Amino acid sequence: MQGTVDGFSYGLVTPVAAYMMACLGGALGLRCTTRSIRNGRSFKPGWLALGATAIGSGIWTMHFIAMMGFTVAEAPIGYDRPTTFASLAVAIVMVGIGIFIVGYRGATPMALVTGGTITGLGVASMHYLGMAGMRLQGRLEYDTLTVVLSVVIAVVAATSALWAAVSVHGFLASLGASLVMGIAVSGMHYTGMAAVSVHLHGAAGSAGTGDSAATLLTPMLIGPVVFLLIAGVVVMFDPLLVMGAPDWQRAAQGVPARPGVPAQRAGQREGEPAAWAADRSPRRGSPRSGDW
């Protein structure tokens, strides 16, 4: 017997709330990653770990807020708590691996492809491990092609997010990148959910073992959401993390250009070492470049 699946039982409430959480986690994660790269004297591992936790928590919270709207008409749904929280750990660890690769290797093609693939597979693993924690009187069946499409979306979205973290500077540009990232993550989730069908067995209406989605929402709000709010406060009180160091300040501090970081010294050409630009820049009392 096939179950009647509804992924939007609360209308637009759950998709919109889930999208906002994905955007919040993405925005904080991107800014933390950018902060670790643009300022060499910052505590790089700490900022990268904070970014990975923000993105992983945002994606995980987005997933289960969206799952609040997922119902099967003939069977109540429960969730296995250990499996559910294991999916959070998978998301943070695999996103962290991808972020650390790009954070230390820069925006090289190999680093972006490797980090983006690992991060995207982490997002997809979190999604399907979270689905494996679902308990109901039946079994979930997946359309293979749709599942593959959802994984491809996750990898592309993760690679784009990592590229944005090291290539996009400025608050508004990063905000736009986080909005796009939220769309991509939500698109991956609902593409994965479109692959699901439920085959019921036993007596219809029997409850699955485990906690209900509403019961799981409380620790989600107390845990990851509070963490994201605290991380948001850190962002608000760190001007370098929000806006990035201005070029004139970087030049005055002698901060060297780093791979994958768009902010450059004055007069520095693309791909040129900062020292060359310094030698070419006019000094006090020397002729201007147009006088030669």
PEJO-V717346 format. One record per pair of residues at least 6 apart in sequence whose C-alpha atoms are under 6 Angstrom apart, sorted by the first residue. I is the first residue (numbers start at 1). J is the second residue. If there is no record, write none. Layout:
i->I j->J
i->I j->J
//
This chain:
i->1 j->199
i->1 j->200
i->2 j->198
i->2 j->199
i->2 j->200
i->3 j->198
i->3 j->199
i->4 j->72
i->4 j->73
i->5 j->71
i->5 j->72
i->6 j->70
i->6 j->71
i->7 j->69
i->7 j->70
i->8 j->69
i->9 j->69
i->10 j->69
i->14 j->66
i->15 j->66
i->18 j->62
i->18 j->65
i->18 j->66
i->19 j->182
i->21 j->58
i->21 j->62
i->22 j->58
i->22 j->59
i->22 j->62
i->22 j->182
i->23 j->178
i->23 j->179
i->23 j->182
i->25 j->54
i->25 j->55
i->25 j->58
i->26 j->55
i->26 j->178
i->27 j->178
i->29 j->51
i->29 j->54
i->29 j->55
i->30 j->165
i->31 j->241
i->32 j->47
i->32 j->51
i->33 j->48
i->33 j->51
i->34 j->165
i->34 j->166
i->35 j->241
i->36 j->44
i->36 j->47
i->52 j->92
i->52 j->95
i->52 j->96
i->53 j->92
i->56 j->91
i->56 j->92
i->57 j->224
i->60 j->88
i->68 j->213
i->74 j->204
i->74 j->205
i->75 j->204
i->75 j->205
i->76 j->207
i->77 j->135
i->77 j->136
i->77 j->208
i->78 j->134
i->78 j->135
i->78 j->208
i->78 j->209
i->78 j->210
i->78 j->211
i->78 j->212
i->79 j->133
i->79 j->134
i->79 j->135
i->79 j->210
i->79 j->211
i->80 j->133
i->80 j->210
i->83 j->133
i->84 j->130
i->84 j->133
i->87 j->126
i->87 j->129
i->87 j->130
i->91 j->122
i->91 j->123
i->91 j->126
i->94 j->119
i->94 j->122
i->95 j->119
i->98 j->115
i->98 j->118
i->98 j->119
i->101 j->115
i->102 j->111
i->106 j->259
i->106 j->260
i->107 j->260
i->116 j->155
i->116 j->158
i->116 j->159
i->117 j->155
i->119 j->158
i->120 j->154
i->120 j->155
i->120 j->158
i->124 j->151
i->135 j->208
i->135 j->209
i->136 j->208
i->137 j->208
i->138 j->199
i->138 j->200
i->138 j->201
i->139 j->198
i->139 j->199
i->140 j->197
i->140 j->198
i->141 j->196
i->141 j->197
i->142 j->195
i->142 j->196
i->143 j->195
i->146 j->195
i->147 j->192
i->150 j->188
i->150 j->191
i->150 j->192
i->153 j->188
i->154 j->188
i->157 j->184
i->166 j->260
i->166 j->261
i->167 j->261
i->167 j->262
i->170 j->243
i->171 j->242
i->171 j->243
i->235 j->241
i->235 j->242
i->267 j->277
i->268 j->277
//
